[in-house]
Structures are given as C-alpha cells and as structure tokens.
C-alpha cells in the first residue's frame, strides 16, 4: 500500500508487520523451499504472539477488528519473506476463520478461531478435488446422514497446510438431487475424526506449506459442525471468494517487491562497457516499467480493499473488483519478476539471488483460488450485469450520438 495514504495507526501496523517479516529465520525459508521443512509451526506461533493473524476478525475472538485496507498493509509485508509463508498466513486466519466467525456456532468459534489466531492450531480449506477445482458444484466428496452425525467420504488435493492442519473446512455433497446451489454443505472436520493427509507430489514453488492430499474414509462429524446448516454451503463458498481472491492479490504485491528492489540495486552497481547497466535504456526502461507496475498493482488492490470496507458497494461490483485485483496483480507480478530476472542476466537465474524462487512461487498465484480464466469470466459477467442494471441508466452524456453520421440508424446492424 502507499505510505502517503496511510494513517498514523496504519503506519504503525505496517512497521509491526515489517518487524515480523524481519524476524523470519533465513533457514526456515530455505528449508521450506528445499522441502526439508513441511510445515512451519514456529512461524504461525510467532504471528499469533504478535497478534498478526486474522486482524479483520472481532477483538473478542482474538482479532483486531480492522478492515481490508489494514489487512492489505499487513499482507504486502508478510508476502515479502516468502509466498509460501504468506499463503499459510492467509488461508487459516483470513479464509477459514472468517467463515467460522460468520457461519459457525460459538462452540466452533472457541475451538477453532480463538486458538488459531493465537497460533496454537491451524485450519485448512478443502475445496479442490482430483477431478477439478474451479467446478465447485461438480464435487465428488459426499456426506450422508447417520443418526445425529454425517459421514464424509472423498478426497481433496492441493490443500495448503494439509500436513499441519488440526481442522479442515470441507465441502461435500449432501443433497445430490437438489439444484446446484442447494447440494453442498460445508463441514468443519477435526483431524482426530480420522482424516488422513498425504504429501504425495512435489511443487514447482510455494514449497514447505504442507500442501497435500486429504482423504476422508467414513469420517464422522456431528451435524453442529456444519457451517450455516445442511445444504447451505454455497453462501459460505461465496463469502470465502473475497478473502481468497483479494487476499491473494494483496500478498502477491509484497512477494514480488523484493525482486524489483534486488534488480534496482544490481543494475545500479553492475557495469558493462564502462558504466552501470541502469544507464542503458534496454535495462533501465525495464526497471522503470516494473516500478510503474508496482504502483498500478497497489492502486487496484487498494481500490478493491476500500470498496469492501465502505459497505456501500454492491456485492456484484465487489466480486468484480476482487477478481480484477486478483487477475491483474498476479499477472503483473509475474511480468515484474520475469523482467527483474531478465535485467540481471544469467546470475538472476541462479540460486545466488532469490529471484528464481520468487518467480517459481508467484506462478501459483495465477492458478490457485480460482484460475485467472475463471476471474475473467466473473469480471465479464458482473460487468455486463452492472452496466445494464446501473451504469446504462445513469444521467451521463451518450457519446454514441456524437458521431458525424450517428443518425444513420439503418447502418447499425446487430443481427
């Protein structure tokens, strides 16, 4: 976020987040990337000790009761150390806990939200399945009623934090014959109910976050563990789309920021033909373009955060802006990381600098929590709906009729 737009309180919050990021041990980052460390319990414990988990959640649950702009300030700084750490920071506290706080019973809030925000437990979101992720209503995981319990069977994969989670937020089909929006239930499932997790594949980047397969074989949970009730999982899913997509966008800004800083320093010191390579436009212009894109990413992220915080923006427009932020920021961050590697030449491709890790990590951002192609569909749908319901009815000049031959309506053929 832009420092000149922050209040004094937000500047202090930013500095808290920066201090936390500086605390992160180098060995933790390297061991996670080398897959020597599969889940950084120490990191989450420290984040909880500093009260930097779930800062938007109510104070009575352990949060700070802040808004999305504040969350974005922290997310950018958290992203600086490691994209994998940022993903873990966001999934449990910002995504799962928000759903439990809004739709769960007091029992679940005390069992999950309160200890998670202290860093004592962790919760993973289980959405993607072996057959697909973006096709939410095509889920194959099922839950059948047995007395006062529900018995869950199925598998979820690519689950961030699977190896270290104490709780799993699981979407399952409970009414297969109903309409799509009434088929699913979202259950909170404790690991000790018989959940199995497996680390069965390597990742290109974002390593060490415990991503894995989660298996449910006749896992039994009481009905009171259903968020929002039985067959009412869709509103939970829709609520989670904002923290998933906007949260991803905001932390991605921080994750690519070090690439620009490193490339700026390198190109100002590296010499060729007797002068710093920053003086050559082929290099300096690329760095300048990256700086421009960093500001553009912050601007669209800040606008989306402000839209949510205002409470005055329609749900459809908020969905569109969150998807715009996710798509634009993640794709732009990839371009920035790629150009930073390019201006550093061969050394940027090596493990002497962390650019190669940043590039590998950021590639995930365009895939997870809904691919950018899915975001494009949401943007398209919400824009057309908003235009014809709202924007087309506003009292503004219709420039279509300012053409020289605008009156030749017979030339405006539509079918």
KAHU-V433380 format. One record per pair of residues at least 12 apart in sequence whose ideal C-beta (glycine too) atoms are under 6 Angstrom apart, sorted by the first residue. I is the first residue (numbers start at 1). J is the second residue. Records with the same first field share a line. If there is no record, write none. Layout:
I=J  J
//
This chain:
1=72  73  298  302
2=298
10=73
13=73
14=73
17=74  77
18=77
20=50  52
21=77  80  81
24=81
28=40
29=82
32=84  207  208
33=207  357
35=207
37=208
38=163  210
39=163  164  210
43=85
44=119
45=119
47=119
48=118  119
53=93  117
54=93  97  117
55=71
56=71
57=97  101
61=113  114
62=114  117
67=309
68=305  308  309
69=305  309
72=250  301  305
75=250  251
76=253  254
77=254
79=251  254  255
80=254  258
83=206  255  361
84=206  208  209
86=251
87=160  209
88=161  209
90=247
91=125  160  161
92=116  122  123
94=243  247
95=125  240  243  244
96=123  125  169
97=113  116
98=243
99=227  236  240
100=112  113
101=113
103=227  228  236
104=227
105=224
108=188
112=167
121=166
122=161  164  165  166
123=165  167
124=159  161  162  165  168
125=169
126=156  159  168  170  214
127=171
128=157  158
129=156
130=155  157
134=374
137=180
139=171  173
140=154
141=154  172
142=172  173
143=172  174
148=223
149=220  222
150=221
151=218  220
152=172  216  219
153=216
154=216
155=215
156=214
157=213
159=214
160=209  211
161=210
162=197  210  212  214
163=197  199  210  212
164=210
166=191
167=188  190
168=189  195
169=188
170=187  189
171=184  186  233
172=185
174=230  231
175=231
181=234
182=231
184=233
185=226  230  231  233
186=227  233  236
187=221  225  226
188=225
189=221
193=219  221
194=219
195=219
196=215
197=212  214
198=212  213
199=212
200=213
204=360
205=360  361
206=361  364
242=322
244=369
245=322  323  326  369
246=304  322  325
248=326  369
249=301  325  326  329
250=301
252=329  330  333  365
253=297
255=362
256=333  336  337  362
259=337  340  355  358
260=290  340
263=340  343  344
264=287
266=344
267=283  287  343
283=343
286=339  343
290=336  339
293=332  336
297=329  332
300=325  328
301=325  329
304=321  322  325
307=321
316=382  385  386
317=386
319=382
320=379  382
323=375  378  379
324=379
326=375
327=372  375
330=365  366
333=362
334=362
337=358  359  362
340=355
341=355
//
